[in-house]
Amino acid sequence: MKILMWMAGNFDRRTPSEHLLVAIVQALYTEGHTVHIIQKSTGGPLPKLPKRLVELGVTTDCVPCQLASKGNFVARYLVELQYVWKCRKLIKKYRNYEAIFNQSSTVAGFMAFVAKHIMPKARLTYNIQDIFPENAAYIGSIKGIIYRILSAEQQYAYRHADQLITISEDMRELLIEKGADPKKIQVIYNWSYSDNPYCYEEVYSKKIAEYLPMNTFNVVYAGNIGTMQNVDIVVATAKLMQNESDIHFHIFGDGIYKERLQRKAERINNVSFWPMQPSDLAPSIYSMADVNIIPLAPNIYRTALPSKTATCIACQKPIIFCFGAESLFLKSIQEIGCFFECNTPLEIQKAILEIKNKKKNVKVVANFSPFSRTKNSKEYAQIITGVKNENCSCL
C-alpha cells in the first residue's frame, strides 16, 4: 500500500515527535508498505530526512515555510494556512495513494478538507498529539467567537478522518466531549527510544554530570518553559526547600516564560537554569536525576501528554506528576513504576523528602509494555493501512 504522510512539521529541526514518526514509517515498511512524506522546509540545520528513512527508500517533498514567533499566534496560524495552500498541487501528484496520515495541526480541518477533496477514497488517519484550541482555551489565550471558530475547524477533521489516534485516556474523553465518534478513537501511548527500559539505567553523560553533581540530591525539570507547562510550581517548591542544603533543583529548557521564571528565582539559592539539551541526551538527564518532575498547567492533562513521559518511566527514577487528581492516565499506570501525584508545592516537598529518605521503593518498573516502541508503532501501521498482519515482525 502507498501511504502519504502529510506532516504539519518538518525533519530539518529537532522536534519531540521525530522518533515517533521514524518508528511509524519503519513499521509501515516492515509490513510491506511504502511512504512518501510532504513536510515543511524551514532552513533548519538537519537533513530533510533522517538517515534511517533514507535507507528505507522514503521519498519526500519539502515546502518552503517561514518561521513565526512562538508567541505570535496569528502569525503562526497564517503560516500554517499558507503551507496547506501550497501543498494542494503536490497532493494531486499522489492521488493514487491509498492512505493518508496527518499529525496534530492548528489547521487540521483545512488539511482534512484538502485531503478528502483531492483523495476522497484514501483512508485518512489523524494522529492527535495535542488538542487545539482547548489547550489554548484552558490557559485563557483564546476565548469567545475565535475559540468557537477554531474548535469547529478541528471538529471538521474529527468527523472526516476515518480513524483518530490519540495518546491518553484523558484526551480520548475530551475528544468525545467535542463530538468525535468514540468508535473511531484509538489510544496509543507515545514511546521512548528503545523497548528495553533497563538500557536507560545510569546512562552516564560527562556533559550532564557538569550540571548534576553526584554529591547532591538532584530534582529535575527538563522541557519547554511555556504557557502549557506549570514550571512555576518547581520554582515555588525550591523556595520552600531552601534550608535543605543537599537538595538542588535544575530546570533544563527554553521557552517564552524562561526569563520571567529566572527573575522570579533570582534570590532562591537552590535552583539553577540550564540550556535546552539535544534530544539524544534526554535519557542521561532523566537517568542521572534523583527525581523528575512533570508539571502541567491546570486541565492541560486533558489536551496533551508530555513527550518525555515514556523516557522518564524507562529511566526508572521516581517521577512527580503535577497533572490533576482526576487524570485517567495516572490512574491507568498505577502499576508501571514509582510516581507521586502532587498538585501543590507542599505536596511536592513531601514527596521529594520521602524519596530522598528512601521511605518508598524508588526503582520499580512492573510493566513497560504500554510504552513499547515495537508494539505501538505496529498498531499505528495497522490503523493507518486498515490491514492487520499478525505475522509482522516490526523493526
C-alpha positions in Angstrom: 0.0 0.0 0.0 1.2 3.5 -0.8 1.0 5.9 2.2 1.1 9.7 2.0 2.4 11.1 5.3 1.4 14.8 5.2 3.3 16.4 8.1 2.4 19.6 9.8 6.0 19.8 10.9 9.5 19.1 9.5 12.6 17.0 10.0 15.1 19.8 9.4 14.9 20.8 13.0 14.7 18.7 16.2 11.2 18.0 17.4 9.7 15.8 20.2 7.9 13.8 17.6 10.9 12.8 15.4 11.5 9.4 17.0 7.8 8.6 16.9 7.4 9.4 13.2 10.5 7.4 12.3 9.3 4.4 14.1 5.9 4.6 12.4 7.4 4.7 9.0 9.7 1.8 9.8 6.8 -0.2 11.0 4.9 0.5 7.7 7.9 -0.6 5.6 8.2 -3.8 7.7 4.6 -4.6 6.8 5.4 -4.2 3.1 4.1 -0.6 2.5 5.9 2.5 1.1 5.7 6.1 2.4 6.1 9.5 0.7 6.3 12.5 3.1 5.2 16.0 2.5 6.8 18.3 5.0 7.9 21.9 5.7 11.3 23.2 4.8 12.3 25.8 7.4 16.0 26.2 6.6 17.0 24.1 9.7 20.4 22.6 10.2 19.4 18.9 9.8 18.9 16.8 6.7 15.5 16.8 5.1 15.1 13.1 6.1 16.7 11.2 9.0 19.3 8.6 7.7 17.1 5.7 8.8 14.3 6.8 6.5 16.6 7.5 3.6 18.0 3.9 4.0 14.4 2.6 3.7 13.8 4.4 0.4 11.4 7.0 1.8 10.8 10.0 -0.6 9.8 13.5 0.4 8.7 16.9 -0.9 9.8 19.9 1.2 7.6 23.0 1.0 9.5 26.3 1.9 7.9 27.9 5.0 8.9 30.8 7.2 9.2 30.5 10.9 6.9 32.6 13.1 7.5 33.6 16.7 6.1 31.1 19.2 4.4 34.0 21.0 2.6 35.3 17.9 -0.4 33.0 17.4 -1.9 35.0 14.5 1.4 34.8 12.5 1.8 31.1 13.2 -1.8 30.3 12.2 -1.3 32.2 8.9 1.9 30.4 8.2 0.1 27.1 8.7 -2.7 28.1 6.3 -0.1 29.2 3.7 1.5 25.8 4.0 -1.7 23.9 3.4 -2.5 26.1 0.4 1.0 25.4 -1.1 0.5 21.7 -0.6 -2.6 21.4 -2.7 -0.8 20.9 -6.1 1.7 18.4 -4.5 -1.0 16.2 -3.1 -2.6 15.9 -6.6 0.6 14.0 -7.7 -0.2 11.3 -5.1 -4.0 11.0 -5.6 -3.5 7.3 -6.4 -2.2 6.6 -2.8 -4.4 4.6 -0.7 -3.9 6.1 2.8 -3.0 9.5 4.3 -1.5 10.1 7.7 -1.8 13.6 9.4 -0.5 14.7 12.7 -1.7 17.4 15.1 -2.1 20.8 13.5 -3.8 24.1 14.3 -5.3 23.9 10.8 -6.2 20.2 10.9 -9.7 20.9 9.5 -8.3 22.6 6.4 -5.8 19.7 5.9 -8.7 17.2 6.2 -10.7 19.2 3.7 -7.9 19.3 1.1 -7.0 15.6 1.7 -10.6 14.4 1.3 -11.3 16.7 -1.7 -8.3 15.5 -3.7 -8.1 11.9 -2.4 -11.7 11.0 -1.5 -11.2 7.3 -1.5 -7.9 7.3 0.6 -8.1 6.2 4.2 -7.4 9.3 6.4 -5.8 8.8 9.9 -5.5 11.8 12.1 -3.0 11.5 15.0 -3.9 13.9 17.8 -0.8 14.7 19.9 -2.4 17.7 21.5 -5.9 19.0 21.4 -6.3 22.5 19.9 -7.8 25.0 20.7 -8.8 23.5 24.0 -5.2 23.8 25.2 -5.2 27.5 24.4 -8.6 28.0 25.9 -7.6 26.4 29.2 -4.8 28.9 29.7 -7.0 31.8 28.7 -5.2 32.8 25.5 -8.2 32.1 23.2 -11.9 32.6 24.0 -15.3 33.7 22.6 -16.0 33.7 18.9 -12.4 32.9 18.0 -12.4 29.8 20.1 -15.7 28.6 18.6 -14.4 29.1 15.0 -11.2 27.3 15.7 -13.0 24.5 17.6 -15.4 24.0 14.7 -12.5 23.7 12.3 -10.9 20.9 14.4 -14.2 19.1 14.7 -14.4 19.0 10.9 -11.1 17.0 11.0 -12.6 14.6 13.6 -15.7 14.0 11.5 -13.9 13.4 8.2 -11.0 11.3 9.4 -11.5 7.6 9.1 -9.5 6.9 12.2 -8.3 9.1 15.1 -5.3 8.1 17.2 -4.6 10.0 20.5 -2.1 9.4 23.3 -4.0 9.3 26.6 -7.4 8.3 28.0 -7.9 11.9 29.2 -7.5 13.1 25.6 -9.9 10.5 24.3 -12.6 11.6 26.8 -12.2 15.3 25.7 -12.3 14.3 22.0 -15.6 12.5 22.7 -16.9 15.6 24.5 -16.0 17.7 21.4 -18.1 15.5 19.2 -15.6 12.9 17.9 -17.0 9.4 17.3 -15.8 7.1 20.1 -15.7 4.2 17.6 -13.0 6.0 15.6 -10.7 6.8 18.5 -7.8 4.6 19.5 -5.4 5.4 22.4 -1.8 4.5 21.8 0.8 5.9 24.2 3.9 7.6 22.9 7.1 5.6 23.3 10.7 6.2 24.1 13.8 5.3 22.1 14.0 1.6 23.0 11.7 -1.3 24.0 14.1 -2.2 26.9 13.7 0.1 29.9 16.8 -1.3 31.5 19.0 0.1 28.8 18.3 3.5 30.3 19.7 2.7 33.8 22.5 5.0 34.8 23.1 6.4 31.3 26.1 8.5 32.3 27.0 11.6 30.4 30.1 13.7 31.2 28.3 16.8 29.9 25.2 16.3 32.0 27.4 15.5 35.0 28.6 19.1 34.8 25.0 20.2 35.6 24.0 17.4 38.0 26.7 16.9 40.7 26.9 13.4 42.2 27.1 14.7 45.8 23.7 16.5 45.6 20.1 15.2 45.5 19.1 16.5 42.1 15.4 17.4 41.3 15.0 17.9 37.6 12.5 19.5 35.2 13.5 19.3 31.5 11.5 20.6 28.6 9.7 23.6 27.2 9.1 26.5 29.5 5.9 28.0 28.2 2.2 28.6 28.9 1.2 24.9 28.9 3.8 23.8 31.5 3.5 24.9 35.1 7.2 25.3 35.7 6.3 27.9 38.4 5.5 25.1 40.7 9.0 23.8 40.5 10.4 27.2 41.5 7.9 27.6 44.3 8.9 24.2 45.7 12.6 25.2 45.5 11.8 28.3 47.5 10.1 26.2 50.2 13.1 23.9 50.5 16.0 26.4 50.6 17.0 25.1 54.0 17.6 21.6 52.6 21.3 22.3 51.7 21.9 19.0 49.9 18.8 19.2 47.6 19.1 21.2 44.4 16.5 22.0 41.7 17.5 22.0 38.0 15.5 23.4 35.1 16.6 22.5 31.6 15.0 24.1 28.7 13.9 27.2 26.9 10.6 29.0 26.2 8.8 32.2 26.3 8.5 32.2 30.1 12.1 31.3 30.9 13.3 34.8 31.6 10.3 35.6 33.8 11.0 32.5 35.8 14.6 33.3 36.1 13.7 36.7 37.5 11.3 35.1 40.0 14.1 32.8 41.1 16.9 35.3 41.4 17.0 35.2 45.2 16.4 31.4 45.5 19.8 29.8 46.1 18.8 26.1 45.4 17.6 26.4 41.8 19.6 26.5 38.5 18.6 27.1 34.9 20.3 25.3 32.1 20.0 25.5 28.3 17.9 23.0 26.4 19.9 19.9 25.7 20.0 17.8 22.5 17.3 15.1 22.5 19.9 12.3 22.5 20.9 13.4 26.0 17.4 13.2 27.4 17.9 9.7 28.8 21.1 10.8 30.5 19.3 13.8 32.1 16.3 11.7 33.4 18.5 8.8 34.5 21.1 11.0 36.3 18.3 12.9 38.1 17.3 11.6 41.6 13.7 12.6 40.8 12.0 14.1 37.7 9.1 16.5 37.8 6.5 16.6 35.0 4.1 19.6 35.6 1.2 20.9 33.5 -1.0 24.0 33.8 -4.5 23.3 35.1 -6.6 21.0 32.9 -3.8 20.7 30.2 -3.6 17.0 31.0 -6.9 16.7 29.1 -5.2 18.1 25.9 -1.7 16.7 25.9 0.7 14.2 27.5 4.3 15.4 27.7 6.5 13.6 25.2 9.2 12.9 27.9 6.8 10.7 29.9 7.8 7.3 28.4 11.6 8.1 28.7 11.2 9.2 32.3 9.5 6.0 33.1 12.1 4.0 31.2 14.9 5.6 33.2 13.4 4.0 36.4 13.8 7.1 38.5 10.9 8.5 40.6 8.5 10.8 38.9 6.4 13.6 40.4 3.4 14.3 38.1 1.6 17.6 38.6 -1.3 17.0 36.4 -4.5 16.8 38.4 -6.0 14.2 40.6 -8.7 13.4 38.0 -6.2 12.2 35.4 -7.3 8.9 33.8 -3.8 8.4 32.5 -2.3 8.5 36.0 -4.9 6.0 37.2 -4.1 3.7 34.3 -0.4 3.5 35.1 -0.6 2.7 38.8 1.5 -0.4 38.4 4.1 1.0 36.0 6.6 2.4 38.5 7.3 4.8 41.3 5.5 8.1 40.9 3.7 10.7 43.0 0.7 12.7 42.2 1.2 16.2 43.6 -0.6 19.5 42.9 0.9 21.9 45.4 4.5 22.9 46.4 3.9 21.4 49.8 2.9 18.1 48.3 6.0 18.1 46.1 8.2 18.9 49.1 6.8 16.0 51.0 7.3 13.6 48.0 10.9 14.7 47.5 11.7 14.1 51.1 10.1 10.7 51.1 12.1 9.8 48.0 15.3 11.2 49.4 14.9 9.4 52.8 14.0 6.2 50.9 10.7 5.8 52.5 9.3 4.4 49.3 10.8 1.9 46.8 12.0 4.2 44.1 13.1 1.7 41.4 10.2 -0.5 40.3 9.0 -1.0 36.8 6.4 -3.7 36.7 5.3 -3.4 33.1 6.8 -1.2 30.4 4.7 -2.7 27.5 2.2 0.1 27.3 5.1 2.3 26.1 6.6 -0.3 23.7 8.1 1.2 20.6 7.7 -2.0 18.5 4.1 -2.9 19.6 2.8 0.7 19.5 4.4 1.6 16.1 2.9 -1.6 14.7 -0.5 -0.6 15.9 -0.1 2.7 14.1 0.8 0.9 10.9 -2.2 -1.3 11.1 -4.6 1.5 11.8 -3.1 3.7 9.0 -3.5 0.9 6.5 -6.5 -0.8 7.9 -4.6 -4.0 7.4 -3.8 -6.3 10.4 -0.8 -8.5 9.9 -0.4 -10.9 12.8 2.8 -12.3 11.3 4.6 -9.0 11.2 8.0 -8.7 12.9 8.4 -4.9 13.3 11.8 -3.2 13.3 
